[in-house]
Amino acid sequence: MTPFWKIFIAIFCYISALVGLGLAVANASVKPPATTHAFVYGALGVVFLVVAIAMSRKPRY
């Protein structure tokens, strides 16, 4: 995979992680809390964050 695509995917995943975690907080803070949606959005945000960190690491040889 070329460095351009790795950086592009990493940036996309970082933005998706922020949106997912933001939606999790927003759904958890409404009255009554939408806990199911909050957990789903939070889990997706964490998954995207892990993928972004994995994509942005330098390769080890």
PDB file of N, CA, C and O in Angstrom:
ATOM      1  N   MET A   1       0.851  -1.163   0.000  1.00  0.00           N
ATOM      2  CA  MET A   1       0.000   0.000   0.000  1.00  0.00           C
ATOM      3  C   MET A   1       0.904   1.236   0.000  1.00  0.00           C
ATOM      4  O   MET A   1       1.883   1.305   0.743  1.00  0.00           O
ATOM      5  N   THR A   2       0.565   2.186  -0.828  1.00  0.00           N
ATOM      6  CA  THR A   2       1.384   3.387  -0.926  1.00  0.00           C
ATOM      7  C   THR A   2       1.182   4.271   0.298  1.00  0.00           C
ATOM      8  O   THR A   2       0.134   4.217   0.943  1.00  0.00           O
ATOM      9  N   PRO A   3       2.189   5.085   0.618  1.00  0.00           N
ATOM     10  CA  PRO A   3       2.050   5.978   1.784  1.00  0.00           C
ATOM     11  C   PRO A   3       0.872   6.942   1.681  1.00  0.00           C
ATOM     12  O   PRO A   3       0.269   7.297   2.694  1.00  0.00           O
ATOM     13  N   PHE A   4       0.540   7.367   0.463  1.00  0.00           N
ATOM     14  CA  PHE A   4      -0.594   8.274   0.285  1.00  0.00           C
ATOM     15  C   PHE A   4      -1.879   7.647   0.804  1.00  0.00           C
ATOM     16  O   PHE A   4      -2.626   8.289   1.542  1.00  0.00           O
ATOM     17  N   TRP A   5      -2.142   6.406   0.430  1.00  0.00           N
ATOM     18  CA  TRP A   5      -3.379   5.744   0.839  1.00  0.00           C
ATOM     19  C   TRP A   5      -3.377   5.427   2.319  1.00  0.00           C
ATOM     20  O   TRP A   5      -4.426   5.485   2.960  1.00  0.00           O
ATOM     21  N   LYS A   6      -2.228   5.093   2.878  1.00  0.00           N
ATOM     22  CA  LYS A   6      -2.162   4.837   4.316  1.00  0.00           C
ATOM     23  C   LYS A   6      -2.508   6.092   5.099  1.00  0.00           C
ATOM     24  O   LYS A   6      -3.251   6.032   6.079  1.00  0.00           O
ATOM     25  N   ILE A   7      -1.971   7.233   4.670  1.00  0.00           N
ATOM     26  CA  ILE A   7      -2.255   8.499   5.347  1.00  0.00           C
ATOM     27  C   ILE A   7      -3.723   8.877   5.157  1.00  0.00           C
ATOM     28  O   ILE A   7      -4.370   9.338   6.098  1.00  0.00           O
ATOM     29  N   PHE A   8      -4.249   8.687   3.957  1.00  0.00           N
ATOM     30  CA  PHE A   8      -5.653   9.005   3.675  1.00  0.00           C
ATOM     31  C   PHE A   8      -6.580   8.175   4.548  1.00  0.00           C
ATOM     32  O   PHE A   8      -7.517   8.713   5.138  1.00  0.00           O
ATOM     33  N   ILE A   9      -6.332   6.869   4.637  1.00  0.00           N
ATOM     34  CA  ILE A   9      -7.174   5.992   5.456  1.00  0.00           C
ATOM     35  C   ILE A   9      -7.027   6.337   6.937  1.00  0.00           C
ATOM     36  O   ILE A   9      -8.010   6.313   7.677  1.00  0.00           O
ATOM     37  N   ALA A  10      -5.806   6.658   7.376  1.00  0.00           N
ATOM     38  CA  ALA A  10      -5.599   7.013   8.778  1.00  0.00           C
ATOM     39  C   ALA A  10      -6.356   8.291   9.139  1.00  0.00           C
ATOM     40  O   ALA A  10      -6.975   8.358  10.201  1.00  0.00           O
ATOM     41  N   ILE A  11      -6.315   9.292   8.282  1.00  0.00           N
ATOM     42  CA  ILE A  11      -7.041  10.543   8.548  1.00  0.00           C
ATOM     43  C   ILE A  11      -8.543  10.283   8.560  1.00  0.00           C
ATOM     44  O   ILE A  11      -9.254  10.799   9.422  1.00  0.00           O
ATOM     45  N   PHE A  12      -9.033   9.483   7.607  1.00  0.00           N
ATOM     46  CA  PHE A  12     -10.453   9.139   7.580  1.00  0.00           C
ATOM     47  C   PHE A  12     -10.860   8.434   8.870  1.00  0.00           C
ATOM     48  O   PHE A  12     -11.925   8.717   9.419  1.00  0.00           O
ATOM     49  N   CYS A  13     -10.023   7.518   9.360  1.00  0.00           N
ATOM     50  CA  CYS A  13     -10.349   6.777  10.575  1.00  0.00           C
ATOM     51  C   CYS A  13     -10.303   7.678  11.806  1.00  0.00           C
ATOM     52  O   CYS A  13     -11.131   7.526  12.705  1.00  0.00           O
ATOM     53  N   TYR A  14      -9.350   8.615  11.866  1.00  0.00           N
ATOM     54  CA  TYR A  14      -9.314   9.554  12.990  1.00  0.00           C
ATOM     55  C   TYR A  14     -10.583  10.406  13.031  1.00  0.00           C
ATOM     56  O   TYR A  14     -11.164  10.613  14.096  1.00  0.00           O
ATOM     57  N   ILE A  15     -11.009  10.895  11.868  1.00  0.00           N
ATOM     58  CA  ILE A  15     -12.224  11.712  11.826  1.00  0.00           C
ATOM     59  C   ILE A  15     -13.440  10.876  12.205  1.00  0.00           C
ATOM     60  O   ILE A  15     -14.307  11.345  12.943  1.00  0.00           O
ATOM     61  N   SER A  16     -13.512   9.642  11.707  1.00  0.00           N
ATOM     62  CA  SER A  16     -14.624   8.760  12.053  1.00  0.00           C
ATOM     63  C   SER A  16     -14.635   8.431  13.538  1.00  0.00           C
ATOM     64  O   SER A  16     -15.703   8.313  14.139  1.00  0.00           O
ATOM     65  N   ALA A  17     -13.469   8.283  14.130  1.00  0.00           N
ATOM     66  CA  ALA A  17     -13.383   8.013  15.566  1.00  0.00           C
ATOM     67  C   ALA A  17     -13.911   9.195  16.362  1.00  0.00           C
ATOM     68  O   ALA A  17     -14.652   9.010  17.327  1.00  0.00           O
ATOM     69  N   LEU A  18     -13.537  10.402  15.970  1.00  0.00           N
ATOM     70  CA  LEU A  18     -14.033  11.585  16.670  1.00  0.00           C
ATOM     71  C   LEU A  18     -15.553  11.707  16.546  1.00  0.00           C
ATOM     72  O   LEU A  18     -16.236  12.018  17.522  1.00  0.00           O
ATOM     73  N   VAL A  19     -16.072  11.465  15.357  1.00  0.00           N
ATOM     74  CA  VAL A  19     -17.519  11.545  15.153  1.00  0.00           C
ATOM     75  C   VAL A  19     -18.229  10.466  15.966  1.00  0.00           C
ATOM     76  O   VAL A  19     -19.249  10.740  16.597  1.00  0.00           O
ATOM     77  N   GLY A  20     -17.701   9.250  15.957  1.00  0.00           N
ATOM     78  CA  GLY A  20     -18.325   8.170  16.712  1.00  0.00           C
ATOM     79  C   GLY A  20     -18.332   8.423  18.202  1.00  0.00           C
ATOM     80  O   GLY A  20     -19.346   8.202  18.864  1.00  0.00           O
ATOM     81  N   LEU A  21     -17.213   8.883  18.741  1.00  0.00           N
ATOM     82  CA  LEU A  21     -17.161   9.175  20.172  1.00  0.00           C
ATOM     83  C   LEU A  21     -18.025  10.375  20.535  1.00  0.00           C
ATOM     84  O   LEU A  21     -18.631  10.408  21.606  1.00  0.00           O
ATOM     85  N   GLY A  22     -18.083  11.355  19.645  1.00  0.00           N
ATOM     86  CA  GLY A  22     -18.960  12.504  19.876  1.00  0.00           C
ATOM     87  C   GLY A  22     -20.428  12.110  19.874  1.00  0.00           C
ATOM     88  O   GLY A  22     -21.203  12.587  20.703  1.00  0.00           O
ATOM     89  N   LEU A  23     -20.813  11.241  18.947  1.00  0.00           N
ATOM     90  CA  LEU A  23     -22.192  10.765  18.923  1.00  0.00           C
ATOM     91  C   LEU A  23     -22.504   9.907  20.145  1.00  0.00           C
ATOM     92  O   LEU A  23     -23.632   9.920  20.639  1.00  0.00           O
ATOM     93  N   ALA A  24     -21.526   9.170  20.631  1.00  0.00           N
ATOM     94  CA  ALA A  24     -21.740   8.371  21.842  1.00  0.00           C
ATOM     95  C   ALA A  24     -22.022   9.274  23.034  1.00  0.00           C
ATOM     96  O   ALA A  24     -22.933   9.009  23.819  1.00  0.00           O
ATOM     97  N   VAL A  25     -21.250  10.326  23.168  1.00  0.00           N
ATOM     98  CA  VAL A  25     -21.472  11.268  24.267  1.00  0.00           C
ATOM     99  C   VAL A  25     -22.816  11.975  24.109  1.00  0.00           C
ATOM    100  O   VAL A  25     -23.540  12.172  25.085  1.00  0.00           O
ATOM    101  N   ALA A  26     -23.144  12.353  22.875  1.00  0.00           N
ATOM    102  CA  ALA A  26     -24.416  13.043  22.644  1.00  0.00           C
ATOM    103  C   ALA A  26     -25.601  12.139  22.953  1.00  0.00           C
ATOM    104  O   ALA A  26     -26.581  12.593  23.542  1.00  0.00           O
ATOM    105  N   ASN A  27     -25.530  10.881  22.573  1.00  0.00           N
ATOM    106  CA  ASN A  27     -26.639   9.965  22.843  1.00  0.00           C
ATOM    107  C   ASN A  27     -26.720   9.584  24.309  1.00  0.00           C
ATOM    108  O   ASN A  27     -27.806   9.283  24.805  1.00  0.00           O
ATOM    109  N   ALA A  28     -25.605   9.591  25.010  1.00  0.00           N
ATOM    110  CA  ALA A  28     -25.628   9.250  26.432  1.00  0.00           C
ATOM    111  C   ALA A  28     -26.108  10.417  27.291  1.00  0.00           C
ATOM    112  O   ALA A  28     -26.547  10.213  28.422  1.00  0.00           O
ATOM    113  N   SER A  29     -26.027  11.635  26.765  1.00  0.00           N
ATOM    114  CA  SER A  29     -26.371  12.791  27.578  1.00  0.00           C
ATOM    115  C   SER A  29     -27.802  13.293  27.370  1.00  0.00           C
ATOM    116  O   SER A  29     -28.216  14.244  28.034  1.00  0.00           O
ATOM    117  N   VAL A  30     -28.553  12.685  26.479  1.00  0.00           N
ATOM    118  CA  VAL A  30     -29.944  13.120  26.282  1.00  0.00           C
ATOM    119  C   VAL A  30     -30.828  12.511  27.367  1.00  0.00           C
ATOM    120  O   VAL A  30     -30.450  11.533  28.014  1.00  0.00           O
ATOM    121  N   LYS A  31     -32.006  13.099  27.558  1.00  0.00           N
ATOM    122  CA  LYS A  31     -32.962  12.588  28.542  1.00  0.00           C
ATOM    123  C   LYS A  31     -34.147  11.991  27.810  1.00  0.00           C
ATOM    124  O   LYS A  31     -34.788  12.742  27.076  1.00  0.00           O
ATOM    125  N   PRO A  32     -34.496  10.759  27.926  1.00  0.00           N
ATOM    126  CA  PRO A  32     -33.778   9.654  28.559  1.00  0.00           C
ATOM    127  C   PRO A  32     -32.604   9.212  27.692  1.00  0.00           C
ATOM    128  O   PRO A  32     -32.654   9.351  26.470  1.00  0.00           O
ATOM    129  N   PRO A  33     -31.560   8.688  28.304  1.00  0.00           N
ATOM    130  CA  PRO A  33     -30.358   8.333  27.532  1.00  0.00           C
ATOM    131  C   PRO A  33     -30.615   7.177  26.568  1.00  0.00           C
ATOM    132  O   PRO A  33     -31.275   6.195  26.910  1.00  0.00           O
ATOM    133  N   ALA A  34     -30.085   7.315  25.371  1.00  0.00           N
ATOM    134  CA  ALA A  34     -30.165   6.254  24.364  1.00  0.00           C
ATOM    135  C   ALA A  34     -28.910   5.398  24.511  1.00  0.00           C
ATOM    136  O   ALA A  34     -27.967   5.520  23.729  1.00  0.00           O
ATOM    137  N   THR A  35     -28.909   4.537  25.515  1.00  0.00           N
ATOM    138  CA  THR A  35     -27.689   3.811  25.864  1.00  0.00           C
ATOM    139  C   THR A  35     -27.268   2.821  24.784  1.00  0.00           C
ATOM    140  O   THR A  35     -26.072   2.617  24.578  1.00  0.00           O
ATOM    141  N   THR A  36     -28.202   2.213  24.104  1.00  0.00           N
ATOM    142  CA  THR A  36     -27.828   1.255  23.061  1.00  0.00           C
ATOM    143  C   THR A  36     -27.078   1.950  21.941  1.00  0.00           C
ATOM    144  O   THR A  36     -26.032   1.477  21.495  1.00  0.00           O
ATOM    145  N   HIS A  37     -27.613   3.070  21.490  1.00  0.00           N
ATOM    146  CA  HIS A  37     -26.931   3.821  20.437  1.00  0.00           C
ATOM    147  C   HIS A  37     -25.597   4.362  20.936  1.00  0.00           C
ATOM    148  O   HIS A  37     -24.620   4.396  20.188  1.00  0.00           O
ATOM    149  N   ALA A  38     -25.552   4.778  22.176  1.00  0.00           N
ATOM    150  CA  ALA A  38     -24.306   5.303  22.727  1.00  0.00           C
ATOM    151  C   ALA A  38     -23.223   4.233  22.745  1.00  0.00           C
ATOM    152  O   ALA A  38     -22.074   4.509  22.400  1.00  0.00           O
ATOM    153  N   PHE A  39     -23.577   3.021  23.143  1.00  0.00           N
ATOM    154  CA  PHE A  39     -22.593   1.932  23.158  1.00  0.00           C
ATOM    155  C   PHE A  39     -22.137   1.567  21.749  1.00  0.00           C
ATOM    156  O   PHE A  39     -20.955   1.306  21.526  1.00  0.00           O
ATOM    157  N   VAL A  40     -23.063   1.549  20.808  1.00  0.00           N
ATOM    158  CA  VAL A  40     -22.692   1.203  19.427  1.00  0.00           C
ATOM    159  C   VAL A  40     -21.769   2.255  18.842  1.00  0.00           C
ATOM    160  O   VAL A  40     -20.735   1.926  18.262  1.00  0.00           O
ATOM    161  N   TYR A  41     -22.142   3.530  18.993  1.00  0.00           N
ATOM    162  CA  TYR A  41     -21.294   4.598  18.462  1.00  0.00           C
ATOM    163  C   TYR A  41     -19.943   4.646  19.176  1.00  0.00           C
ATOM    164  O   TYR A  41     -18.918   4.891  18.539  1.00  0.00           O
ATOM    165  N   GLY A  42     -19.932   4.419  20.472  1.00  0.00           N
ATOM    166  CA  GLY A  42     -18.674   4.399  21.210  1.00  0.00           C
ATOM    167  C   GLY A  42     -17.771   3.264  20.773  1.00  0.00           C
ATOM    168  O   GLY A  42     -16.564   3.452  20.619  1.00  0.00           O
ATOM    169  N   ALA A  43     -18.347   2.080  20.569  1.00  0.00           N
ATOM    170  CA  ALA A  43     -17.552   0.937  20.123  1.00  0.00           C
ATOM    171  C   ALA A  43     -16.979   1.170  18.727  1.00  0.00           C
ATOM    172  O   ALA A  43     -15.816   0.866  18.462  1.00  0.00           O
ATOM    173  N   LEU A  44     -17.813   1.715  17.839  1.00  0.00           N
ATOM    174  CA  LEU A  44     -17.306   2.022  16.495  1.00  0.00           C
ATOM    175  C   LEU A  44     -16.224   3.096  16.541  1.00  0.00           C
ATOM    176  O   LEU A  44     -15.251   3.026  15.791  1.00  0.00           O
ATOM    177  N   GLY A  45     -16.383   4.080  17.408  1.00  0.00           N
ATOM    178  CA  GLY A  45     -15.358   5.112  17.553  1.00  0.00           C
ATOM    179  C   GLY A  45     -14.042   4.540  18.031  1.00  0.00           C
ATOM    180  O   GLY A  45     -12.981   4.934  17.548  1.00  0.00           O
ATOM    181  N   VAL A  46     -14.098   3.622  18.970  1.00  0.00           N
ATOM    182  CA  VAL A  46     -12.875   2.997  19.479  1.00  0.00           C
ATOM    183  C   VAL A  46     -12.229   2.124  18.409  1.00  0.00           C
ATOM    184  O   VAL A  46     -11.005   2.110  18.280  1.00  0.00           O
ATOM    185  N   VAL A  47     -13.031   1.402  17.647  1.00  0.00           N
ATOM    186  CA  VAL A  47     -12.488   0.563  16.567  1.00  0.00           C
ATOM    187  C   VAL A  47     -11.792   1.434  15.525  1.00  0.00           C
ATOM    188  O   VAL A  47     -10.682   1.121  15.095  1.00  0.00           O
ATOM    189  N   PHE A  48     -12.435   2.518  15.120  1.00  0.00           N
ATOM    190  CA  PHE A  48     -11.808   3.417  14.148  1.00  0.00           C
ATOM    191  C   PHE A  48     -10.536   4.042  14.707  1.00  0.00           C
ATOM    192  O   PHE A  48      -9.575   4.249  13.967  1.00  0.00           O
ATOM    193  N   LEU A  49     -10.518   4.345  16.005  1.00  0.00           N
ATOM    194  CA  LEU A  49      -9.320   4.908  16.614  1.00  0.00           C
ATOM    195  C   LEU A  49      -8.173   3.908  16.602  1.00  0.00           C
ATOM    196  O   LEU A  49      -7.035   4.279  16.312  1.00  0.00           O
ATOM    197  N   VAL A  50      -8.451   2.658  16.909  1.00  0.00           N
ATOM    198  CA  VAL A  50      -7.408   1.629  16.889  1.00  0.00           C
ATOM    199  C   VAL A  50      -6.874   1.424  15.469  1.00  0.00           C
ATOM    200  O   VAL A  50      -5.666   1.281  15.275  1.00  0.00           O
ATOM    201  N   VAL A  51      -7.763   1.410  14.484  1.00  0.00           N
ATOM    202  CA  VAL A  51      -7.331   1.257  13.094  1.00  0.00           C
ATOM    203  C   VAL A  51      -6.487   2.446  12.662  1.00  0.00           C
ATOM    204  O   VAL A  51      -5.483   2.276  11.970  1.00  0.00           O
ATOM    205  N   ALA A  52      -6.884   3.647  13.063  1.00  0.00           N
ATOM    206  CA  ALA A  52      -6.122   4.846  12.693  1.00  0.00           C
ATOM    207  C   ALA A  52      -4.739   4.821  13.304  1.00  0.00           C
ATOM    208  O   ALA A  52      -3.763   5.172  12.640  1.00  0.00           O
ATOM    209  N   ILE A  53      -4.636   4.412  14.556  1.00  0.00           N
ATOM    210  CA  ILE A  53      -3.322   4.339  15.191  1.00  0.00           C
ATOM    211  C   ILE A  53      -2.464   3.279  14.519  1.00  0.00           C
ATOM    212  O   ILE A  53      -1.266   3.481  14.319  1.00  0.00           O
ATOM    213  N   ALA A  54      -3.073   2.143  14.167  1.00  0.00           N
ATOM    214  CA  ALA A  54      -2.319   1.091  13.497  1.00  0.00           C
ATOM    215  C   ALA A  54      -1.848   1.528  12.115  1.00  0.00           C
ATOM    216  O   ALA A  54      -0.750   1.166  11.693  1.00  0.00           O
ATOM    217  N   MET A  55      -2.673   2.304  11.404  1.00  0.00           N
ATOM    218  CA  MET A  55      -2.292   2.746  10.071  1.00  0.00           C
ATOM    219  C   MET A  55      -1.237   3.838  10.094  1.00  0.00           C
ATOM    220  O   MET A  55      -0.470   3.970   9.140  1.00  0.00           O
ATOM    221  N   SER A  56      -1.180   4.623  11.159  1.00  0.00           N
ATOM    222  CA  SER A  56      -0.249   5.745  11.193  1.00  0.00           C
ATOM    223  C   SER A  56       1.084   5.415  11.848  1.00  0.00           C
ATOM    224  O   SER A  56       1.962   6.274  11.932  1.00  0.00           O
ATOM    225  N   ARG A  57       1.243   4.185  12.312  1.00  0.00           N
ATOM    226  CA  ARG A  57       2.527   3.796  12.913  1.00  0.00           C
ATOM    227  C   ARG A  57       3.582   3.594  11.835  1.00  0.00           C
ATOM    228  O   ARG A  57       3.274   3.235  10.698  1.00  0.00           O
ATOM    229  N   LYS A  58       4.809   3.829  12.209  1.00  0.00           N
ATOM    230  CA  LYS A  58       5.910   3.578  11.283  1.00  0.00           C
ATOM    231  C   LYS A  58       6.154   2.078  11.203  1.00  0.00           C
ATOM    232  O   LYS A  58       6.021   1.373  12.204  1.00  0.00           O
ATOM    233  N   PRO A  59       6.510   1.585  10.018  1.00  0.00           N
ATOM    234  CA  PRO A  59       6.739   0.148   9.896  1.00  0.00           C
ATOM    235  C   PRO A  59       8.012  -0.277  10.648  1.00  0.00           C
ATOM    236  O   PRO A  59       9.007   0.448  10.674  1.00  0.00           O
ATOM    237  N   ARG A  60       7.952  -1.442  11.243  1.00  0.00           N
ATOM    238  CA  ARG A  60       9.121  -1.987  11.921  1.00  0.00           C
ATOM    239  C   ARG A  60       9.685  -3.129  11.099  1.00  0.00           C
ATOM    240  O   ARG A  60       8.963  -4.030  10.674  1.00  0.00           O
ATOM    241  N   TYR A  61      10.971  -3.072  10.887  1.00  0.00           N
ATOM    242  CA  TYR A  61      11.620  -4.103  10.071  1.00  0.00           C
ATOM    243  C   TYR A  61      12.516  -4.935  10.923  1.00  0.00           C
ATOM    244  O   TYR A  61      13.156  -5.860  10.424  1.00  0.00           O
TER     245      TYR A  61
END
